[in-house]
Amino acid sequence: MNLKKDAYGQEILAYLAGKEFSEVVERDDGFIGLSGGAPAS
C-alpha cells in the first residue's frame, strides 16, 4: 500500500509526531462528520 493513501496510518503518524489532524467519518447511514482528532502532545 502506498503510504500517502493510508489515511488511518497518516493519522497515527501525525499523532505520534505531535501534529494536529482531523478525521472525516462516514457511516453506513450516510452521516458524514468531522472529528477534531486527538490533541497534539
N, C-alpha and C positions, 0 to 999 in steps of 0.2 A: 504494500500500500504506500502511496505517495504521502509523505509527512504533511504536506500542505493540504491534503484532502481529508485528513483525520481530525475532524472538528473536536471530538472529545479529548483526543491526545493533546491538541493545541491548548485546550482549557487547562488540563493538568500541568502542562509545561509552563503556562502563564502563571498559574498559582504558585508553582514551585520557584519561579523566578521573581515572585513578588510583584507581578504586573497585574493591573486591573483588567477585567474582562467581563463580557456579558454573555448570556446564554439564551438562545432562542429555542423555545419549546413548542412543538406542535403535537397535539394529542390526536387520538383516533377520531374524536368527535368534531374535529376541525378547529378547535380553540388554538390560537397562537398567542403565546405570552413571551415576555422578555424578562429575564432574571438579571439582577444586578451582579450575580456571581458572588463568590466568597470574597471577603475583604483581603486586599493585598497585605501580606505580613512583612 
